[in-house]
């Protein structure tokens, strides 16, 4: 989604702040929210569930000097039930003159719910493939959030579109529901002949017409969400090149002044480096039969991941990276509801992480970048990555820079830390290639299920804490070293928001020895005041927590405590250790022989027995994974290594 760069306090963090970071004008916000609340539904219009929109052909006349669109949209649809009328998402402020069906004019209504209802002369049976053509002309609906943008560059007019999230219906009749992509789309735009037209898909033809007109024909055969349909019209230089591991077209429509700027052109050339990185980590570029490229457009300080051709107003490498990553996550797989927009924006922000780490930054610079990202996330104590239904009309919340973008991206970094690089990037490839989601839609629960399928790991608790929950932890960690060189740790945490009672996370710890030795330890933190004992074979002089900024936290402390040992557990407190465990579990605070049970995380009883004080519980035969031990009406989670 678009980003706008501006001076504000967050510039101290040296990161790009998405447009929605700032508070929008209150009058505009109230108009937007009122307008969107008139929509029948933000995610799925129930009136359009009775058909599959298989093809649309837009044939319109546009002059970048005139704020008007006129022409037709022909829609081919397949009914999935008997239907006597059909609905399209379309504003009632852009007049429809007629609707034709097999040469006959049909009755229609433009509704205040931003719908066009068309009545058929007779009911259509289920499984009927049919089509209608809608004729319309007038000024596009910019009554709230703008979708149609007019501007100039070096004195030459430019006309462009940016429809995310709900704006496609403001300028053409379509189906916006987040459950049905348009399978194929033809875009035929007639303009004065001095202008070029950039758009989605593959350029089929440019035809010069009488009266100094030109017809430009673009076609995409990949399914596409309605909000990703776009064009830009202006005075452009067309730059044709190739890109990617399989050398597909790389097409850029640039202002002449941009084309003459060597620094910008170097960045555009660098897009090839980012493409190779993404193809290696995400899988093959999803639209290689058509193209990738950029079109400059009339939205100042913005960028947008329009399918196969990102719309750009500037060409910083971070912007190029973000919009390119969207071609996999946002365009090939589109969030299945606007509540799940982090699946678009968080993933694209993680794409920035990847490029920064692998190409643009050295290690120190990348650590500073991550620290700045974490500062943004923790600048407020609450807020959810997942967008609540009540906020779907609130655009600054929907596209929250702090939550949707930055925290969403960092959550993926934490998943990478938990899974390891190889398993994580294979997960992303599996997700992008899954036929249930590819060229279609996915929701948060779909991605969570993909993690389980790809890795065998259940991330339900993680998602509850970090996607649906709010806030972040602050850790207090104490450590010392036993005479036998074992490292002892005591870990406790507080939470910034009450929506999460405890963040269960593996904690990264780095220890350094007196002779420069290093060891990297993982503390599986599953409860407060938790004790860990880790074997070591050298004397430790320094301990670092979160040494590679692997997890989100704020103001955590780690300190040496000479008195710390497993005896630190208070007399009345029950605790098990070590955790994780390889062979035998120790218990503290159990004063009499007690029955115990061990369960898997799905509730299956694994074993039962009796525990006697000063003895241990043998878990050596358990498979690697997480378990719950129940004793004296208390439950403890532990991890078997």
C-alpha positions in Angstrom: 0.0 0.0 0.0 1.0 3.6 -0.5 3.5 5.3 1.8 4.0 9.0 2.2 7.2 10.3 3.6 7.2 13.4 5.8 9.1 15.1 8.6 8.0 14.1 12.1 9.3 12.7 15.3 9.6 9.2 13.8 12.3 10.4 11.5 14.5 9.9 14.5 14.0 6.3 13.9 15.3 6.6 10.3 12.4 4.5 8.8 9.7 5.2 6.3 6.4 5.9 8.0 3.3 4.8 6.1 0.8 7.5 5.3 -1.7 6.2 7.8 0.8 7.0 10.6 -0.4 10.5 10.7 -3.9 11.7 11.8 -5.9 12.6 8.8 -8.0 15.8 8.6 -11.0 15.2 10.9 -13.5 16.5 8.4 -12.2 14.1 5.7 -12.2 11.2 8.2 -15.8 11.8 9.1 -16.8 12.0 5.5 -14.8 8.8 4.7 -16.3 6.8 7.5 -19.8 8.0 6.8 -19.4 7.1 3.2 -17.9 3.7 3.9 -20.6 2.9 6.4 -23.1 3.3 3.6 -21.5 0.3 1.9 -23.4 -2.9 2.4 -20.3 -4.7 3.7 -16.6 -4.0 3.8 -15.4 -7.6 3.0 -18.2 -9.5 1.2 -21.3 -8.1 -0.4 -23.9 -10.8 0.2 -25.8 -9.7 -2.8 -22.9 -10.7 -5.1 -22.5 -14.2 -3.7 -24.7 -15.8 -6.4 -22.2 -15.5 -9.2 -18.5 -15.8 -10.1 -17.1 -12.8 -12.0 -14.9 -14.5 -14.6 -14.0 -11.7 -17.0 -14.3 -7.9 -17.3 -13.6 -5.7 -20.3 -13.3 -2.0 -19.7 -13.6 0.3 -22.8 -13.4 3.9 -21.8 -12.3 7.3 -23.0 -10.1 9.4 -20.7 -8.4 12.7 -21.1 -5.9 13.5 -18.3 -7.0 17.2 -18.5 -10.6 16.3 -17.8 -11.9 14.8 -14.6 -14.3 12.4 -16.3 -14.7 8.8 -17.4 -17.0 7.5 -20.1 -17.5 4.2 -21.7 -18.6 0.6 -20.9 -17.7 -2.3 -18.7 -18.7 -5.8 -20.0 -18.8 -8.5 -17.3 -18.9 -12.2 -18.0 -20.3 -14.2 -15.0 -21.1 -17.7 -14.0 -24.2 -18.2 -11.9 -24.1 -20.5 -8.9 -27.8 -20.4 -8.3 -31.0 -19.3 -10.0 -31.0 -15.5 -10.2 -33.4 -13.0 -11.6 -31.2 -10.0 -10.9 -27.5 -9.3 -10.5 -25.7 -6.8 -8.3 -22.4 -5.0 -8.9 -20.5 -2.8 -6.5 -20.7 0.7 -8.0 -21.2 4.2 -6.8 -24.6 5.9 -7.2 -22.8 9.2 -7.9 -21.4 8.2 -11.4 -24.4 7.9 -13.7 -25.2 4.7 -15.6 -27.1 5.5 -18.9 -28.0 2.0 -19.8 -27.4 -1.7 -19.3 -27.5 -4.0 -22.3 -28.0 -7.8 -22.4 -28.0 -9.7 -25.7 -28.9 -6.4 -27.5 -31.7 -5.5 -25.1 -31.8 -2.7 -22.5 -32.4 -3.9 -19.0 -34.0 -2.2 -16.0 -31.5 -1.2 -13.4 -31.2 0.8 -10.1 -28.3 2.7 -8.6 -28.6 2.2 -4.9 -27.4 4.4 -2.1 -25.6 1.3 -0.7 -23.1 1.8 -3.6 -24.6 -1.0 -5.6 -25.9 -1.3 -9.1 -28.9 -3.7 -9.3 -29.8 -5.1 -12.8 -33.0 -7.1 -13.4 -33.0 -9.9 -16.0 -36.1 -10.4 -18.3 -36.2 -14.0 -17.0 -34.5 -15.9 -14.3 -31.1 -17.4 -15.2 -30.5 -21.0 -14.1 -27.6 -22.0 -12.0 -24.4 -22.7 -13.8 -25.1 -20.3 -16.6 -22.3 -18.4 -18.2 -23.6 -15.0 -19.4 -22.7 -11.4 -19.8 -24.0 -7.8 -19.6 -22.6 -4.4 -20.6 -22.9 -1.4 -18.4 -22.7 2.1 -20.1 -21.7 5.0 -17.8 -20.3 8.5 -18.0 -19.4 11.3 -15.6 -17.1 12.4 -12.8 -15.7 9.5 -10.7 -16.9 9.4 -7.1 -14.2 11.2 -5.1 -16.7 12.3 -2.4 -14.7 10.7 0.4 -11.4 8.9 -0.1 -10.0 9.7 -3.5 -9.6 7.0 -6.1 -9.1 9.1 -9.2 -6.2 11.5 -9.2 -5.4 14.4 -11.5 -2.1 16.2 -11.4 0.7 17.6 -13.5 4.4 16.9 -14.0 6.6 19.4 -15.6 3.5 21.1 -16.9 2.0 18.0 -18.5 -1.2 16.5 -17.2 -1.3 13.1 -15.4 -4.4 11.0 -14.6 -4.1 8.0 -12.3 -6.0 5.6 -10.0 -5.4 4.2 -6.6 -8.4 2.2 -5.3 -7.2 0.5 -2.1 -9.1 -0.4 -0.1 -12.7 0.3 -1.2 -12.4 2.6 -4.1 -12.7 0.4 -7.3 -16.5 0.9 -7.1 -15.9 4.6 -7.4 -15.0 4.5 -11.0 -16.1 1.2 -12.6 -18.8 -1.4 -11.8 -17.2 -4.6 -10.4 -17.2 -7.1 -7.6 -15.2 -5.9 -4.6 -15.9 -8.8 -2.3 -12.7 -10.4 -0.9 -13.7 -13.9 -2.0 -13.9 -13.7 -5.8 -11.1 -12.4 -8.0 -11.7 -11.3 -11.6 -10.2 -14.2 -13.5 -9.3 -12.1 -16.6 -9.4 -8.4 -17.4 -9.1 -6.4 -20.6 -8.4 -2.7 -20.2 -9.0 -0.6 -23.4 -8.4 3.1 -22.9 -8.8 5.7 -25.6 -6.9 9.0 -25.0 -5.6 12.0 -26.9 -2.7 10.5 -28.9 0.1 12.4 -27.2 -0.3 10.4 -24.0 0.8 6.9 -23.0 -1.3 4.6 -20.9 0.3 2.2 -18.3 -1.7 -0.5 -16.7 -1.9 -4.1 -15.5 -0.9 -7.2 -17.5 0.5 -7.4 -21.0 0.4 -4.6 -23.6 -1.5 -6.1 -26.5 -1.6 -3.1 -28.8 -1.5 0.7 -29.3 -3.7 1.9 -32.2 -3.8 5.4 -33.5 -7.3 6.5 -34.3 -8.9 9.4 -36.2 -9.2 12.8 -34.5 -5.8 12.5 -32.8 -6.9 9.7 -30.6 -5.1 6.5 -29.5 -6.4 3.2 -28.2 -4.2 1.4 -25.7 -5.1 -2.3 -24.9 -3.7 -4.1 -21.8 -4.7 -7.6 -20.9 -4.1 -9.7 -17.8 -4.9 -13.4 -17.7 -4.1 -13.7 -14.0 -6.9 -13.4 -11.4 -6.9 -10.0 -9.9 -8.7 -8.3 -7.0 -10.8 -5.3 -8.1 -8.8 -2.8 -6.0 -5.6 -3.7 -7.9 -7.0 -2.7 -11.3 -5.2 0.6 -12.2 -3.8 2.8 -14.8 -1.7 6.0 -15.2 -2.0 8.3 -18.2 0.6 10.9 -19.0 3.7 11.9 -20.9 6.0 8.8 -20.2 9.1 7.3 -21.6 8.6 3.6 -22.0 11.6 1.5 -20.9 11.6 -2.2 -21.8 14.0 -4.6 -20.2 14.1 -8.1 -18.7 14.2 -9.2 -15.0 14.1 -12.3 -12.9 15.7 -15.7 -12.9 13.7 -16.6 -16.0 14.1 -13.2 -17.8 10.6 -12.0 -18.2 9.6 -8.4 -19.2 10.6 -5.5 -17.0 8.6 -2.5 -18.2 8.8 1.0 -16.7 6.7 4.0 -17.7 8.6 7.0 -16.4 8.5 10.8 -16.7 11.2 12.1 -19.0 12.9 13.9 -16.0 12.9 10.6 -14.1 14.4 8.8 -17.1 17.2 11.5 -17.1 18.0 11.1 -13.4 20.9 8.6 -13.2 20.4 8.0 -9.5 16.8 7.0 -9.9 17.6 4.9 -12.9 20.3 3.1 -10.9 17.7 2.3 -8.3 15.2 1.0 -10.9 18.0 -1.2 -12.3 18.6 -2.4 -8.7 15.1 -3.8 -8.8 16.6 -6.8 -10.5 18.6 -7.5 -7.3 15.5 -7.4 -5.1 13.6 -9.6 -7.6 16.3 -12.3 -7.4 16.3 -12.2 -3.6 12.6 -12.6 -3.5 12.5 -15.3 -6.1 15.1 -17.2 -4.1 13.2 -16.8 -0.8 9.5 -16.5 -1.8 9.4 -18.6 -5.0 9.1 -17.8 -8.7 7.7 -14.3 -9.5 4.0 -15.0 -9.8 3.2 -13.0 -13.0 6.2 -13.8 -15.2 4.0 -14.6 -18.3 3.2 -10.8 -18.4 5.6 -8.5 -16.7 6.8 -6.6 -13.7 7.4 -2.9 -13.8 6.6 0.6 -12.5 4.3 3.4 -13.6 4.7 6.9 -12.3 1.4 8.4 -11.1 -0.3 11.5 -9.9 -0.4 10.7 -6.2 2.3 12.7 -4.4 4.6 10.9 -2.0 2.8 7.5 -2.6 3.3 4.1 -3.9 0.9 1.2 -4.6 1.4 -2.5 -5.5 -0.9 -2.6 -8.5 -0.7 -6.1 -10.0 2.3 -6.5 -12.4 3.0 -2.8 -12.4 3.5 -0.9 -9.1 2.5 2.8 -9.1 5.3 5.0 -7.9 5.9 8.7 -7.1 9.5 8.1 -5.9 12.1 5.3 -6.2 13.9 4.8 -2.9 15.1 1.2 -2.7 13.0 0.6 0.3 9.9 1.6 -1.6 10.8 -0.5 -4.6 11.3 -3.4 -2.2 8.0 -3.0 -0.4 5.9 -2.8 -3.5 7.7 -5.7 -5.2 7.2 -8.0 -2.2 3.5 -7.3 -2.5 3.4 -9.1 -5.9 3.6 -12.3 -3.9 1.9 -11.2 -0.7 -1.0 -8.8 -1.6 -1.4 -9.5 -5.3 -0.8 -13.3 -5.8 -2.3 -14.0 -2.4 -4.6 -11.2 -1.2 -5.9 -10.8 2.3 -9.2 -12.6 2.5 -10.7 -9.8 4.6 -9.6 -6.3 5.4 -9.2 -7.4 9.0 -6.3 -9.5 7.8 -4.5 -6.6 5.9 -1.3 -7.5 7.8 -1.0 -10.5 5.5 -0.4 -7.9 2.8 1.4 -5.1 4.5 3.3 -7.0 7.3 4.6 -9.4 4.7 5.8 -6.6 2.4 7.4 -4.9 5.4 9.2 -8.2 6.1 10.4 -8.1 2.5 12.2 -4.9 3.5 13.7 -6.8 6.4 15.0 -9.4 4.0 16.5 -7.0 1.5 18.1 -4.8 4.3 19.7 -7.9 5.9 20.9 -9.6 2.7 21.8 -6.6 0.5 21.4 -3.0 1.6 22.8 -2.9 5.2 25.8 -4.2 7.1 25.1 -6.0 10.4 25.4 -2.9 12.6 23.1 -0.9 10.3 20.5 -3.7 10.3 20.5 -3.9 14.1 19.9 -0.2 14.2 17.1 -0.6 11.7 15.5 -3.3 13.8 15.9 -1.3 17.0 14.1 1.6 15.3 11.3 -0.7 14.2 10.9 -2.0 17.7 10.8 1.5 19.1 7.9 2.3 16.8 6.0 -0.8 17.8 6.5 -0.2 21.5 5.8 3.5 21.4 2.3 2.7 22.5 1.4 -0.1 25.0 -1.6 -1.5 23.1 -3.1 -2.1 19.6 -3.7 -5.3 17.6 -2.2 -6.4 14.3 -5.6 -7.9 13.4 -8.1 -5.2 12.6 -11.4 -5.4 14.5 -14.7 -5.2 12.5 -15.5 -1.9 14.2 -12.4 -0.3 12.7 -12.9 -1.3 9.0 -14.1 2.2 8.2 -11.3 3.8 10.0 -8.6 4.0 7.4 -5.8 5.2 9.7 -6.4 2.1 11.9 -6.8 -0.2 9.0 -3.4 0.9 7.6 -1.7 1.6 10.9 2.0 2.1 10.3 2.8 1.0 13.8 0.7 -2.2 13.8 -0.3 -3.3 10.3 3.1 -2.6 8.7 5.9 -2.5 11.3 4.6 -4.9 14.0 3.1 -7.2 11.3 6.6 -7.4 9.7 8.3 -8.0 13.0 6.0 -10.8 13.9 7.2 -12.6 10.8 10.8 -12.0 12.0 9.9 -13.6 15.3 8.4 -16.6 13.5 11.7 -16.9 11.6 13.6 -16.9 14.9 11.4 -19.7 16.3 11.4 -21.8 13.1 14.9 -21.1 11.8 15.7 -19.6 8.5 15.4 -22.7 6.3 12.1 -23.8 7.7 10.7 -20.3 7.7 11.5 -19.5 4.1 10.3 -22.9 3.0 7.0 -22.0 4.8 6.7 -18.8 2.8 7.3 -20.7 -0.5 4.7 -23.3 0.6 2.2 -20.6 1.4 2.7 -18.7 -1.8 2.4 -21.9 -3.9 -0.6 -23.4 -2.0 -3.4 -23.7 -4.7 -6.0 -22.9 -2.1 -4.5 -19.4 -1.8 -2.4 -18.8 -4.9 -4.1 -16.2 -7.2 -6.9 -16.1 -4.6 -7.4 -15.0 -1.0 -6.2 -16.1 2.4 -7.0 -15.1 6.0 -4.9 -15.1 9.2 -6.2 -18.5 10.2 -5.2 -19.9 6.7 -1.7 -18.8 7.2 -1.6 -20.2 10.7 -2.8 -23.5 9.4 -0.1 -23.4 6.6 2.5 -23.1 9.4 1.2 -26.3 10.9 1.2 -28.1 7.6 4.7 -26.9 6.6 6.5 -27.2 9.9 4.4 -29.4 12.2 4.3 -26.5 14.7 1.1 -25.2 16.2 1.3 -21.4 16.4 -2.2 -20.9 18.0 -0.8 -19.5 21.2 1.6 -17.3 19.3 -1.1 -15.9 17.1 -3.4 -15.3 20.1 -0.6 -13.2 21.7 1.0 -11.4 18.8 -1.7 -11.1 16.1 -5.0 -11.0 18.0 -3.6 -9.8 21.3 -2.1 -6.4 22.1 1.1 -5.0 23.5 4.5 -6.5 24.3 6.5 -8.0 27.2 9.2 -6.5 29.4 11.6 -9.1 30.8 13.6 -9.3 34.0 16.3 -11.9 33.7 18.8 -12.9 36.4 21.7 -15.2 35.9 24.8 -16.7 37.6 27.1 -19.6 37.0 27.5 -22.7 39.2 30.8 -24.2 40.2 30.3 -26.9 37.6 30.0 -24.1 35.0 26.2 -24.6 34.5 24.4 -21.4 33.7 21.4 -20.6 35.9 18.7 -18.2 34.8 15.6 -16.8 36.4 13.1 -15.2 34.1 10.0 -13.1 34.7 7.9 -10.8 32.5 5.2 -8.1 32.6 2.9 -7.3 29.8 2.1 -3.8 28.5 -1.6 -4.6 27.9 -4.0 -6.9 29.8 -5.2 -8.6 26.6 -2.2 -11.0 26.9 -1.7 -12.6 30.2 1.7 -14.1 29.3 3.8 -14.1 26.1 5.1 -17.7 25.7 8.3 -17.2 23.7 11.8 -18.8 23.2 14.2 -16.2 24.6 17.5 -15.6 22.8 20.6 -15.4 25.1 24.2 -15.0 24.1 27.0 -15.8 26.6 30.6 -14.8 26.2 33.6 -16.5 27.9 36.7 -15.1 29.4 38.7 -16.4 26.5 36.3 -15.2 23.8 34.2 -18.3 23.7 30.5 -17.8 22.8 27.4 -19.9 23.2 23.9 -19.2 22.0 21.2 -20.4 24.4 17.4 -20.5 24.1 15.2 -20.2 27.2 11.7 -21.6 26.5 9.8 -19.1 28.6 6.4 -20.6 29.4 5.7 -19.1 32.9 6.6 -16.4 35.2 9.5 -16.7 37.7 10.8 -19.6 35.6 14.2 -21.2 36.3 16.6 -22.6 33.7 19.8 -24.5 34.0 22.0 -24.7 30.9 25.3 -26.8 30.8 28.4 -24.9 29.7 32.1 -25.7 29.6 33.7 -22.2 30.0 33.7 -19.4 32.4 31.2 -16.6 31.4 32.0 -12.9 31.6 29.1 -11.4 29.7 25.5 -12.3 29.0 23.3 -10.6 26.3 19.6 -10.9 25.9 17.8 -10.4 22.5 21.2 -10.0 21.0 20.0 -10.0 17.3 16.7 -8.2 18.1 15.0 -11.5 17.4 11.8 -10.7 19.5 9.7 -7.7 20.4 10.3 -6.4 23.9 10.9 -3.1 25.7 13.0 -2.0 28.6 14.1 -5.6 29.5 16.9 -6.1 31.9 19.4 -8.9 32.4 21.7 -8.9 35.4 24.1 -11.1 37.4 22.7 -12.4 40.7 25.2 -14.1 42.9 22.5 -15.7 45.1 20.6 -17.2 42.2 20.2 -21.0 42.0 17.4 -23.5 41.7 16.9 -23.0 45.5 15.7 -19.5 44.7 12.2 -20.8 44.4 10.3 -19.8 47.5 9.3 -22.4 50.0 5.6 -22.3 49.0 6.1 -22.0 45.2 5.8 -25.1 42.9 8.1 -25.1 39.9 9.6 -27.6 37.5 13.0 -27.4 36.0 15.0 -27.5 33.8 12.8 -26.3 31.0 13.4 -27.3 28.2 14.4 -30.8 29.5 16.2 -33.6 27.9 15.9 -36.5 30.4 14.6 -35.8 33.9 12.3 -33.1 35.3 13.0 -31.8 38.8 10.2 -30.3 41.0 10.3 -27.7 43.7 7.6 -27.1 46.2 6.0 -30.6 46.2 6.2 -31.8 49.9 4.4 -35.1 49.6 4.0 -38.0 47.2 1.6 -36.8 44.5 -0.1 -38.2 41.4 1.0 -36.6 38.1 -0.2 -36.7 34.5 1.5 -35.6 31.3 -0.6 -34.4 28.4 0.2 -33.5 24.8 -0.7 -29.9 23.7 -3.9 -31.3 22.1 -5.1 -32.8 25.4 -4.1 -36.4 24.9 -2.9 -38.2 28.1 0.6 -39.4 27.4 1.5 -41.0 30.8 0.7 -40.9 34.5 2.6 -41.8 37.7 3.6 -40.8 41.2 6.1 -38.1 42.2 7.9 -38.3 45.5 9.8 -35.3 46.9 13.5 -35.1 46.1 13.0 -37.5 43.1 12.8 -36.7 39.4 10.3 -37.5 36.6 11.8 -39.4 33.7 10.8 -37.9 30.4 13.6 -39.3 28.3 11.3 -41.4 26.2 8.9 -38.5 25.2 9.1 -37.3 21.7 10.5 -33.8 21.2 7.8 -31.2 21.6 5.7 -29.3 24.1 3.7 -31.0 27.0 1.7 -30.2 30.0 2.4 -31.7 33.4 -0.5 -31.7 35.9 0.2 -32.2 39.6 -1.7 -31.2 42.7 -4.4 -29.4 40.6 -1.7 -27.2 38.9 -0.5 -27.4 35.3 3.0 -26.7 34.0 4.0 -26.5 30.4 7.4 -27.9 29.5 9.4 -28.5 26.3 11.1 -31.9 25.7 14.4 -31.4 23.7 
